[in-house]
Amino acid sequence: MKHLLFAGTAVATMALGGVAAAATLDDVKARGNLNCGVNTGLVGFAAPDAEGNWSGFDVAVCRAVAAAVLGDPDAVEYTPLTGKTRFTSLASGEIDLLSRNTTWTFSRDVDLKFTFVGVNYYDGQGFIVSNDLGVGSATELDGATICIQTGTTTELNLADFFRANNISYEPVPIETNAEAQQQYLAGACDAYTTDASGLAATRATFEDPAAHTILPEIISKEPLGPLVRHGDDQWADVVRWSINALVAAEELGVNTGNLEEMAAGTDNPEINRLLGTEGNLGEMMGLEADWAKNAIAAGGNYGEIFAEFLGEGTAVNLARGLNAQWTDGGLLYAPPFR
């Protein structure tokens, strides 16, 4: 019996490995659309309008990848996922790509068998409170009730922070940002904790945003980025370099306003390789020569996308900060296109 059980386990493992190693790029091309997992609704990152059209910073990644692979940024089926359901959906093959403000961690990369293809937003966990609470620091939240999304890194970070500061809290578990907002505004919790960008996005939807303060403490590193399943390096390359193309385009001065002109050829070999007028980078990944041009055309370069959905001219009102180009004191840095 032991041998039979072992054999069954081995077969199951081999079967799972076969799923993981499936050629996702071929599947997406044959299907004619990209299945992309996104947030259930977070202003600036991923949210549907009244007609069900999705938009946002993370949605822009889905659109760029669809444009790179299929030549059509609208060829995307969006699956809204909670912190609990996102990984199951990706592992099962329900979605091809998860682009849902997800933190790159050791266990998710190694134990859950996912491949993070890069960081598209450098973040950290924070807290938001009502001004009426009279709190100016997270260290003053001893005994507070705190709304927190289940199935996220924020649960562990929260426990670590309160333990390190020798203070206590009472968690109020919620599953979606919408639920957290509702509970927080109803007074079911004294504070809400999540990524600082998510707090800014949530506060932007309040009737009186100025009545709420995001506390100064950032208690963790939260490198957020898209991820795919282990075992399909070609697909990981496609998604990784589609994101790199958006970052490189900003650094190189390629944007939606001059894209067609640049694509006709320039004196900069790096731009020419990026846009497919020199070399064969697209062919190396199984894509057309203009794959990166299409990705950029879908919504602009990284800076254009940030400005449209998250920047200081939006309701979310985020500065570039760590998400500025490396040439401007930030952490954004695309490897060479050569």
ZIJOQUI-V289914 format. One record per backbone hydrogen bond with DSSP energy under -0.5 kcal/mol. NH is the residue of the N-H (numbers start at 1). CO is the residue of the C=O. If there is no record, write none. Layout:
nh: <NH,NH>
co: <CO,CO>
//
This chain:
nh: <5,6,7,8,9,10,11,12,13,14,15,16,17,18,19,20,21,22,24,27,28,29,30,31,32,33,34,36,36,37,38,40,42,45,46,47,49,52,54,55,57,58,59,60,61,61,62,63,64,65,66,67,68,69,70,71,71,72,75,76,77,78,79,80,81,83,86,89,90,91,92,93,93,94,95,96,97,98,99,99,104,105,109,110,111,112,114,115,116,117,117,120,120,121,123,123,126,128,129,130,131,133,134,140,141,143,144,144,146,147,148,150,152,155,156,157,158,159,160,161,162,163,164,165,166,167,170,171,172,173,174,180,181,182,183,184,185,186,187,188,189,190,191,192,193,194,196,199,200,201,202,203,204,205,206,209,211,212,213,215,215,216,219,219,222,222,224,224,225,227,228,230,232,236,237,238,239,240,241,242,243,244,245,246,247,248,249,250,251,252,253,253,254,255,258,259,262,263,264,264,265,269,272,273,274,275,276,276,277,278,284,285,285,286,286,287,291,294,295,296,297,298,299,299,300,302,305,306,307,308,309,310,311,314,317,318,323,324,326,328,329,330,331,332,338>
co: <1,2,3,4,5,6,7,8,9,10,11,12,13,14,15,16,17,19,22,23,24,25,26,27,28,28,75,34,77,97,79,81,46,42,42,55,53,49,52,47,44,45,45,56,57,58,58,59,60,61,62,63,64,65,66,66,67,66,72,74,34,76,36,78,38,175,82,85,86,87,88,89,90,89,89,35,35,227,37,97,223,103,105,106,107,107,108,228,114,115,226,118,224,224,121,222,194,192,213,190,211,130,131,137,138,168,141,168,170,191,172,174,149,152,152,153,154,155,156,157,158,159,160,161,163,162,144,169,146,171,148,176,177,178,179,180,181,182,184,183,183,145,145,128,147,126,124,195,196,197,198,199,200,202,203,206,208,209,129,127,213,136,125,217,123,220,121,222,102,98,115,113,229,232,233,234,235,236,237,238,239,240,241,242,243,244,245,246,247,248,249,250,249,253,255,255,258,259,260,261,262,267,268,269,270,271,272,273,272,272,280,281,282,282,283,282,288,290,291,292,293,294,295,296,296,246,301,302,303,304,305,306,306,311,311,310,320,321,332,325,326,325,322,324,336>
//
